[in-house]
Amino acid sequence: MDLSLWALFSSAFISSTLFPGGSEAVLAYLSSSSNYSPELLLLVASIGNTLGGLSSWGLGRIIAWKYPLQELKPAHQRAFHHLQRWGTPVLFLSWLPVVGDPLCLVAGWLKMNFFLSLVFIALGKTLRYAVIIFVSG
């Protein structure tokens, strides 16, 4: 894998954590340059972004050990219970700016099923990148 694909992977991973990143711009640029197949770009960006979302999920699991849900203020507990009620399908929205990364973190904190979390995170992020490739390619 060459440097451009590593840059895409890294940008996608960082963009899917609680840190800002510009993976959409990198993907759009590489897609419009026609040096890579759209399928390869979609695969690299989706894997990087999904792994970043799963790292936020894992961080949520670690936080849950230190700060169990029962120790939260009642107002925060209600917000967590709403997310718990919607379940893992809400992670399909993990691609959304601002709210997507915290969704993954909270899902880990709530100890949502890892495999189902992986599936919904990957679906949402892959679909978003497919749209970016379609529009820019």
N, CA and C atoms as a LAMMPS dump frame, in Angstrom:
ITEM: TIMESTEP
0
ITEM: NUMBER OF ATOMS
411
ITEM: BOX BOUNDS ff ff ff
-5.0000000000000000e+02 5.0000000000000000e+02
-5.0000000000000000e+02 5.0000000000000000e+02
-5.0000000000000000e+02 5.0000000000000000e+02
ITEM: ATOMS id mol type element x y z
1 1 1 N 0.86 -1.174 0
2 1 2 C 0 0 0
3 1 3 C 0.904 1.234 0
4 2 1 N 0.626 2.155 -0.9
5 2 2 C 1.493 3.32 -1.006
6 2 3 C 1.084 4.422 -0.023
7 3 1 N 1.833 5.485 -0.033
8 3 2 C 1.668 6.575 0.94
9 3 3 C 0.286 7.231 0.872
10 4 1 N -0.263 7.393 -0.309
11 4 2 C -1.583 8.025 -0.44
12 4 3 C -2.668 7.193 0.243
13 5 1 N -2.593 5.881 0.092
14 5 2 C -3.589 5.021 0.73
15 5 3 C -3.403 4.991 2.245
16 6 1 N -2.153 5.037 2.702
17 6 2 C -1.903 5.128 4.145
18 6 3 C -2.424 6.445 4.695
19 7 1 N -2.267 7.508 3.938
20 7 2 C -2.798 8.808 4.363
21 7 3 C -4.319 8.759 4.458
22 8 1 N -4.959 8.111 3.493
23 8 2 C -6.411 7.962 3.528
24 8 3 C -6.84 7.137 4.741
25 9 1 N -6.178 6.02 4.964
26 9 2 C -6.497 5.165 6.106
27 9 3 C -6.33 5.93 7.419
28 10 1 N -5.198 6.605 7.565
29 10 2 C -4.926 7.356 8.798
30 10 3 C -5.937 8.471 9.009
31 11 1 N -6.224 9.197 7.955
32 11 2 C -7.193 10.282 8.039
33 11 3 C -8.574 9.75 8.407
34 12 1 N -8.959 8.628 7.814
35 12 2 C -10.265 8.024 8.113
36 12 3 C -10.321 7.543 9.561
37 13 1 N -9.224 6.952 10.026
38 13 2 C -9.19 6.47 11.412
39 13 3 C -9.314 7.639 12.385
40 14 1 N -8.501 8.655 12.198
41 14 2 C -8.512 9.815 13.094
42 14 3 C -9.85 10.537 13.033
43 15 1 N -10.431 10.626 11.853
44 15 2 C -11.719 11.307 11.697
45 15 3 C -12.833 10.604 12.468
46 16 1 N -12.647 9.332 12.737
47 16 2 C -13.685 8.562 13.408
48 16 3 C -13.455 8.434 14.905
49 17 1 N -12.482 9.133 15.421
50 17 2 C -12.274 9.18 16.864
51 17 3 C -12.823 10.512 17.342
52 18 1 N -12.548 10.858 18.553
53 18 2 C -13.038 12.128 19.071
54 18 3 C -12.202 13.309 18.577
55 19 1 N -11.185 13.031 17.744
56 19 2 C -10.35 14.086 17.175
57 19 3 C -10.863 14.462 15.783
58 20 1 N -10.693 15.711 15.385
59 20 2 C -11.15 16.098 14.039
60 20 3 C -10.202 15.575 12.961
61 21 1 N -10.745 15.371 11.801
62 21 2 C -9.94 14.915 10.676
63 21 3 C -10.633 15.303 9.385
64 22 1 N -9.959 15.111 8.27
65 22 2 C -10.524 15.512 6.983
66 22 3 C -10.558 14.383 5.982
67 23 1 N -11.034 13.226 6.409
68 23 2 C -10.988 12.062 5.526
69 23 3 C -11.838 12.238 4.27
70 24 1 N -12.923 12.988 4.371
71 24 2 C -13.779 13.192 3.195
72 24 3 C -13.021 13.925 2.096
73 25 1 N -12.253 14.927 2.476
74 25 2 C -11.469 15.688 1.495
75 25 3 C -10.387 14.812 0.868
76 26 1 N -9.716 14.017 1.681
77 26 2 C -8.672 13.126 1.165
78 26 3 C -9.29 12.114 0.201
79 27 1 N -10.417 11.531 0.59
80 27 2 C -11.086 10.553 -0.263
81 27 3 C -11.561 11.186 -1.571
82 28 1 N -12.168 12.351 -1.491
83 28 2 C -12.646 13.027 -2.697
84 28 3 C -11.487 13.336 -3.64
85 29 1 N -10.367 13.794 -3.094
86 29 2 C -9.201 14.097 -3.921
87 29 3 C -8.686 12.832 -4.612
88 30 1 N -8.5 11.764 -3.83
89 30 2 C -7.979 10.522 -4.411
90 30 3 C -8.967 9.919 -5.411
91 31 1 N -10.247 10.062 -5.147
92 31 2 C -11.269 9.537 -6.052
93 31 3 C -11.274 10.293 -7.378
94 32 1 N -11.105 11.597 -7.315
95 32 2 C -11.118 12.401 -8.539
96 32 3 C -9.819 12.274 -9.326
97 33 1 N -8.741 11.843 -8.677
98 33 2 C -7.467 11.715 -9.377
99 33 3 C -7.413 10.486 -10.282
100 34 1 N -8.313 9.532 -10.074
101 34 2 C -8.435 8.331 -10.905
102 34 3 C -7.199 7.439 -10.888
103 35 1 N -6.333 7.601 -9.886
104 35 2 C -5.165 6.726 -9.785
105 35 3 C -5.493 5.414 -9.09
106 36 1 N -6.632 5.366 -8.424
107 36 2 C -7.019 4.189 -7.647
108 36 3 C -8.448 3.802 -8.006
109 37 1 N -8.725 2.525 -7.886
110 37 2 C -10.094 2.084 -8.15
111 37 3 C -11.005 2.562 -7.026
112 38 1 N -12.235 2.886 -7.347
113 38 2 C -13.18 3.316 -6.309
114 38 3 C -13.375 2.251 -5.231
115 39 1 N -13.323 0.988 -5.629
116 39 2 C -13.512 -0.105 -4.672
117 39 3 C -12.386 -0.132 -3.638
118 40 1 N -11.15 0.078 -4.094
119 40 2 C -10.006 0.089 -3.183
120 40 3 C -10.1 1.274 -2.225
121 41 1 N -10.436 2.439 -2.757
122 41 2 C -10.575 3.624 -1.905
123 41 3 C -11.683 3.427 -0.87
124 42 1 N -12.794 2.861 -1.312
125 42 2 C -13.905 2.606 -0.389
126 42 3 C -13.479 1.635 0.701
127 43 1 N -12.766 0.603 0.352
128 43 2 C -12.31 -0.39 1.312
129 43 3 C -11.354 0.221 2.337
130 44 1 N -10.364 0.953 1.873
131 44 2 C -9.359 1.545 2.772
132 44 3 C -9.999 2.567 3.711
133 45 1 N -10.817 3.453 3.161
134 45 2 C -11.452 4.486 3.992
135 45 3 C -12.427 3.861 4.985
136 46 1 N -13.199 2.901 4.544
137 46 2 C -14.196 2.276 5.414
138 46 3 C -13.55 1.5 6.549
139 47 1 N -12.49 0.766 6.245
140 47 2 C -11.804 0.023 7.302
141 47 3 C -11.196 0.985 8.32
142 48 1 N -10.527 2.014 7.841
143 48 2 C -9.929 2.984 8.763
144 48 3 C -10.965 3.663 9.636
145 49 1 N -12.062 4.095 9.032
146 49 2 C -13.101 4.812 9.767
147 49 3 C -13.83 3.887 10.745
148 50 1 N -14.071 2.663 10.333
149 50 2 C -14.727 1.695 11.22
150 50 3 C -13.832 1.363 12.408
151 51 1 N -12.545 1.152 12.165
152 51 2 C -11.626 0.872 13.269
153 51 3 C -11.54 2.057 14.235
154 52 1 N -11.596 3.261 13.698
155 52 2 C -11.612 4.448 14.566
156 52 3 C -12.863 4.476 15.431
157 53 1 N -14.013 4.153 14.849
158 53 2 C -15.257 4.09 15.615
159 53 3 C -15.198 3.019 16.684
160 54 1 N -14.587 1.882 16.347
161 54 2 C -14.453 0.813 17.334
162 54 3 C -13.481 1.183 18.446
163 55 1 N -12.492 2.02 18.132
164 55 2 C -11.595 2.469 19.202
165 55 3 C -12.35 3.363 20.183
166 56 1 N -13.28 4.175 19.683
167 56 2 C -14.131 4.974 20.574
168 56 3 C -15.044 4.062 21.392
169 57 1 N -15.569 3.022 20.766
170 57 2 C -16.392 2.045 21.47
171 57 3 C -15.579 1.406 22.603
172 58 1 N -14.342 1.014 22.301
173 58 2 C -13.461 0.412 23.308
174 58 3 C -13.133 1.374 24.435
175 59 1 N -12.928 2.634 24.086
176 59 2 C -12.676 3.646 25.114
177 59 3 C -13.888 3.77 26.042
178 60 1 N -15.082 3.672 25.468
179 60 2 C -16.298 3.699 26.272
180 60 3 C -16.351 2.542 27.255
181 61 1 N -15.908 1.363 26.823
182 61 2 C -15.868 0.205 27.729
183 61 3 C -14.913 0.452 28.888
184 62 1 N -13.773 1.064 28.588
185 62 2 C -12.795 1.363 29.636
186 62 3 C -13.368 2.386 30.618
187 63 1 N -14.032 3.403 30.091
188 63 2 C -14.637 4.431 30.944
189 63 3 C -15.696 3.817 31.856
190 64 1 N -16.426 2.83 31.35
191 64 2 C -17.49 2.196 32.141
192 64 3 C -16.937 1.534 33.406
193 65 1 N -15.691 1.067 33.354
194 65 2 C -15.097 0.463 34.558
195 65 3 C -14.875 1.515 35.632
196 66 1 N -14.442 2.678 35.214
197 66 2 C -14.139 3.749 36.173
198 66 3 C -15.394 4.501 36.596
199 67 1 N -16.312 4.71 35.67
200 67 2 C -17.529 5.486 35.93
201 67 3 C -18.763 4.678 35.526
202 68 1 N -19.205 3.775 36.386
203 68 2 C -20.409 2.991 36.061
204 68 3 C -21.622 3.9 35.861
205 69 1 N -22.549 3.438 35.064
206 69 2 C -23.74 4.208 34.723
207 69 3 C -24.517 4.642 35.965
208 70 1 N -24.54 3.808 36.982
209 70 2 C -25.288 4.124 38.191
210 70 3 C -24.757 5.366 38.903
211 71 1 N -23.49 5.695 38.69
212 71 2 C -22.887 6.841 39.361
213 71 3 C -23.125 8.168 38.639
214 72 1 N -23.78 8.119 37.478
215 72 2 C -24.053 9.346 36.733
216 72 3 C -25.232 10.093 37.35
217 73 1 N -25.293 11.378 37.066
218 73 2 C -26.432 12.182 37.494
219 73 3 C -27.692 11.67 36.8
220 74 1 N -28.852 11.806 37.444
221 74 2 C -30.098 11.303 36.849
222 74 3 C -30.367 11.83 35.436
223 75 1 N -30.043 13.095 35.17
224 75 2 C -30.282 13.652 33.83
225 75 3 C -29.435 12.93 32.785
226 76 1 N -28.182 12.623 33.116
227 76 2 C -27.32 11.901 32.187
228 76 3 C -27.768 10.456 32.054
229 77 1 N -28.242 9.865 33.146
230 77 2 C -28.722 8.485 33.083
231 77 3 C -29.889 8.367 32.11
232 78 1 N -30.769 9.361 32.101
233 78 2 C -31.895 9.331 31.162
234 78 3 C -31.424 9.33 29.719
235 79 1 N -30.423 10.157 29.414
236 79 2 C -29.894 10.204 28.041
237 79 3 C -29.317 8.849 27.652
238 80 1 N -28.593 8.227 28.563
239 80 2 C -28.02 6.917 28.284
240 80 3 C -29.123 5.88 28.097
241 81 1 N -30.172 5.949 28.893
242 81 2 C -31.269 4.987 28.786
243 81 3 C -32.003 5.122 27.45
244 82 1 N -32.099 6.351 26.937
245 82 2 C -32.721 6.538 25.616
246 82 3 C -31.888 5.834 24.546
247 83 1 N -30.584 6.015 24.618
248 83 2 C -29.707 5.359 23.647
249 83 3 C -29.789 3.845 23.808
250 84 1 N -29.853 3.392 25.03
251 84 2 C -29.985 1.966 25.292
252 84 3 C -31.288 1.427 24.688
253 85 1 N -32.356 2.211 24.785
254 85 2 C -33.65 1.791 24.257
255 85 3 C -33.587 1.639 22.73
256 86 1 N -32.895 2.556 22.047
257 86 2 C -32.785 2.482 20.586
258 86 3 C -31.875 1.341 20.159
259 87 1 N -30.889 1.031 20.977
260 87 2 C -30.005 -0.1 20.717
261 87 3 C -28.948 0.161 19.658
262 88 1 N -28.305 -0.909 19.244
263 88 2 C -27.184 -0.801 18.307
264 88 3 C -27.538 -0.22 16.944
265 89 1 N -28.788 -0.341 16.432
266 89 2 C -29.064 0.255 15.119
267 89 3 C -28.782 1.757 15.054
268 90 1 N -28.81 2.432 16.2
269 90 2 C -28.517 3.87 16.18
270 90 3 C -27.066 4.124 15.754
271 91 1 N -26.209 3.113 15.871
272 91 2 C -24.814 3.274 15.462
273 91 3 C -24.662 3.4 13.948
274 92 1 N -25.707 3.121 13.206
275 92 2 C -25.7 3.386 11.768
276 92 3 C -25.445 4.876 11.532
277 93 1 N -25.826 5.708 12.501
278 93 2 C -25.642 7.163 12.403
279 93 3 C -24.273 7.617 12.901
280 94 1 N -23.377 6.688 13.151
281 94 2 C -22.05 7.051 13.67
282 94 3 C -21.232 7.873 12.666
283 95 1 N -21.661 7.941 11.43
284 95 2 C -20.963 8.743 10.418
285 95 3 C -21.273 10.231 10.558
286 96 1 N -22.32 10.574 11.306
287 96 2 C -22.718 11.981 11.426
288 96 3 C -21.649 12.814 12.127
289 97 1 N -21.408 14.019 11.634
290 97 2 C -20.465 14.901 12.322
291 97 3 C -20.978 15.259 13.718
292 98 1 N -20.107 15.492 14.623
293 98 2 C -20.348 15.94 15.995
294 98 3 C -20.955 14.842 16.876
295 99 1 N -22.04 14.208 16.472
296 99 2 C -22.703 13.234 17.339
297 99 3 C -22.258 11.794 17.098
298 100 1 N -21.708 11.502 15.946
299 100 2 C -21.362 10.128 15.607
300 100 3 C -20.302 9.514 16.495
301 101 1 N -19.229 10.242 16.747
302 101 2 C -18.149 9.708 17.576
303 101 3 C -18.599 9.478 19.02
304 102 1 N -19.309 10.419 19.625
305 102 2 C -19.822 10.15 20.975
306 102 3 C -20.807 8.975 21.023
307 103 1 N -21.552 8.746 19.943
308 103 2 C -22.446 7.58 19.911
309 103 3 C -21.656 6.287 20.097
310 104 1 N -20.532 6.186 19.412
311 104 2 C -19.688 4.987 19.538
312 104 3 C -19.143 4.862 20.956
313 105 1 N -18.708 5.959 21.53
314 105 2 C -18.178 5.959 22.887
315 105 3 C -19.248 5.512 23.888
316 106 1 N -20.438 6.072 23.771
317 106 2 C -21.525 5.728 24.681
318 106 3 C -21.96 4.276 24.481
319 107 1 N -21.939 3.789 23.251
320 107 2 C -22.3 2.388 22.998
321 107 3 C -21.349 1.448 23.737
322 108 1 N -20.072 1.789 23.743
323 108 2 C -19.116 0.995 24.506
324 108 3 C -19.364 1.107 26
325 109 1 N -19.677 2.311 26.45
326 109 2 C -19.964 2.553 27.861
327 109 3 C -21.177 1.733 28.308
328 110 1 N -22.164 1.623 27.412
329 110 2 C -23.369 0.856 27.728
330 110 3 C -23.178 -0.643 27.497
331 111 1 N -21.986 -1.024 27.066
332 111 2 C -21.638 -2.422 26.824
333 111 3 C -22.556 -3.066 25.782
334 112 1 N -22.848 -2.287 24.741
335 112 2 C -23.648 -2.826 23.644
336 112 3 C -22.85 -3.921 22.943
337 113 1 N -23.541 -4.865 22.361
338 113 2 C -22.933 -6.004 21.7
339 113 3 C -21.873 -5.546 20.692
340 114 1 N -20.658 -6.091 20.834
341 114 2 C -19.551 -5.675 19.979
342 114 3 C -19.818 -5.982 18.509
343 115 1 N -20.258 -7.208 18.209
344 115 2 C -20.454 -7.589 16.819
345 115 3 C -21.529 -6.74 16.151
346 116 1 N -22.659 -6.543 16.828
347 116 2 C -23.716 -5.715 16.252
348 116 3 C -23.255 -4.264 16.111
349 117 1 N -22.483 -3.783 17.078
350 117 2 C -21.929 -2.429 16.979
351 117 3 C -21.033 -2.319 15.753
352 118 1 N -20.179 -3.297 15.554
353 118 2 C -19.287 -3.331 14.399
354 118 3 C -20.084 -3.278 13.095
355 119 1 N -21.127 -4.073 13.011
356 119 2 C -21.929 -4.138 11.785
357 119 3 C -22.564 -2.781 11.474
358 120 1 N -23.223 -2.167 12.46
359 120 2 C -23.917 -0.903 12.203
360 120 3 C -22.945 0.257 11.982
361 121 1 N -21.836 0.26 12.7
362 121 2 C -20.823 1.304 12.477
363 121 3 C -20.278 1.171 11.05
364 122 1 N -19.907 -0.04 10.661
365 122 2 C -19.336 -0.269 9.323
366 122 3 C -20.33 0.077 8.215
367 123 1 N -21.581 -0.296 8.385
368 123 2 C -22.577 0.014 7.357
369 123 3 C -22.736 1.518 7.153
370 124 1 N -22.884 2.243 8.247
371 124 2 C -23.066 3.692 8.143
372 124 3 C -21.871 4.389 7.522
373 125 1 N -20.697 4.019 7.971
374 125 2 C -19.485 4.682 7.483
375 125 3 C -19.188 4.323 6.027
376 126 1 N -19.42 3.07 5.663
377 126 2 C -19.187 2.647 4.282
378 126 3 C -20.151 3.333 3.334
379 127 1 N -21.403 3.427 3.725
380 127 2 C -22.39 4.1 2.882
381 127 3 C -22.015 5.569 2.665
382 128 1 N -21.58 6.241 3.723
383 128 2 C -21.19 7.642 3.578
384 128 3 C -20.025 7.78 2.601
385 129 1 N -19.015 6.929 2.729
386 129 2 C -17.866 7.009 1.831
387 129 3 C -18.254 6.634 0.391
388 130 1 N -19.184 5.717 0.232
389 130 2 C -19.649 5.362 -1.121
390 130 3 C -20.303 6.577 -1.792
391 131 1 N -21.062 7.341 -1.026
392 131 2 C -21.688 8.555 -1.573
393 131 3 C -20.615 9.566 -1.963
394 132 1 N -19.605 9.727 -1.129
395 132 2 C -18.522 10.678 -1.433
396 132 3 C -17.804 10.273 -2.71
397 133 1 N -17.518 8.998 -2.859
398 133 2 C -16.85 8.522 -4.077
399 133 3 C -17.742 8.729 -5.303
400 134 1 N -19.022 8.443 -5.174
401 134 2 C -19.959 8.607 -6.275
402 134 3 C -20.027 10.072 -6.719
403 135 1 N -20.077 10.983 -5.752
404 135 2 C -20.192 12.409 -6.073
405 135 3 C -18.903 12.979 -6.63
406 136 1 N -17.751 12.538 -6.098
407 136 2 C -16.483 13.129 -6.513
408 136 3 C -15.815 12.401 -7.674
409 137 1 N -16.218 11.184 -7.93
410 137 2 C -15.557 10.387 -8.952
411 137 3 C -16.098 10.593 -10.268
